[in-house]
């Protein structure tokens, strides 16, 4: 009888160790949300008024523009 009890205790220990190995270690780290990005400076196109990020704008004589076509048409009209 004592061998059956010893065998049951050993089986329980092995089961618990195997169960802990199969579980993910840190579920919070895996599902951690990404940090928010810093806001970008927005500029207004001098031709059409559309707002766009400063790093995507094109500088011109009359301000900043959303495209080369708008820059060309504004500069041709303004002279």
C-alpha positions in Angstrom: 0.0 0.0 0.0 2.8 2.4 0.8 4.3 1.9 -2.7 1.0 2.8 -4.3 0.8 6.0 -2.2 4.5 6.8 -3.1 3.8 6.2 -6.8 0.7 8.5 -6.7 2.7 11.3 -5.0 5.5 11.0 -7.6 3.0 11.0 -10.4 1.4 14.1 -8.9 4.8 15.9 -8.7 5.7 15.0 -12.3 2.2 16.2 -13.5 2.6 19.6 -11.7 6.1 20.1 -13.0 5.0 19.3 -16.6 2.0 21.6 -16.3 4.1 24.5 -15.2 6.5 24.0 -18.1 3.8 24.1 -20.7 2.3 27.4 -19.5 3.5 30.8 -21.0 5.8 32.6 -18.5 4.6 36.2 -18.8 1.3 36.7 -20.6 1.4 40.5 -19.7 4.7 41.0 -21.5 3.4 39.3 -24.7 0.2 41.4 -24.8 1.9 44.7 -23.8 0.5 47.6 -25.8 2.9 49.6 -27.9 3.8 53.0 -26.6 2.0 55.8 -28.4 4.0 57.8 -30.9 4.8 61.5 -30.4 2.5 63.8 -32.4 3.9 65.2 -35.6 3.8 68.9 -36.5 1.1 69.5 -39.1 1.3 72.2 -41.8 -1.3 73.6 -44.2 -0.8 73.6 -48.0 -0.8 77.2 -49.3 -2.6 76.1 -52.5 -5.4 73.7 -51.4 -5.4 74.1 -47.6 -4.9 70.4 -46.9 -3.0 69.7 -43.6 -0.1 67.3 -43.9 2.9 66.3 -41.7 5.8 68.7 -41.8 8.2 66.0 -42.9 6.1 65.3 -46.0 5.6 68.9 -47.1 7.4 70.7 -49.9 8.8 74.2 -49.2 8.2 76.9 -51.8 8.3 80.7 -52.2 4.7 81.2 -50.9 4.8 78.6 -48.0 4.6 74.9 -47.9 2.8 72.6 -50.3 1.4 69.1 -50.5 2.7 68.4 -54.0 5.1 69.7 -56.6 2.1 70.5 -58.8 0.5 72.7 -56.2 3.8 74.5 -55.6 4.3 75.1 -59.3 0.7 76.4 -59.9 0.9 78.7 -56.8 4.3 80.1 -57.8 3.2 80.6 -61.5 0.0 82.5 -60.4 1.8 84.6 -57.7 4.6 85.4 -60.1 
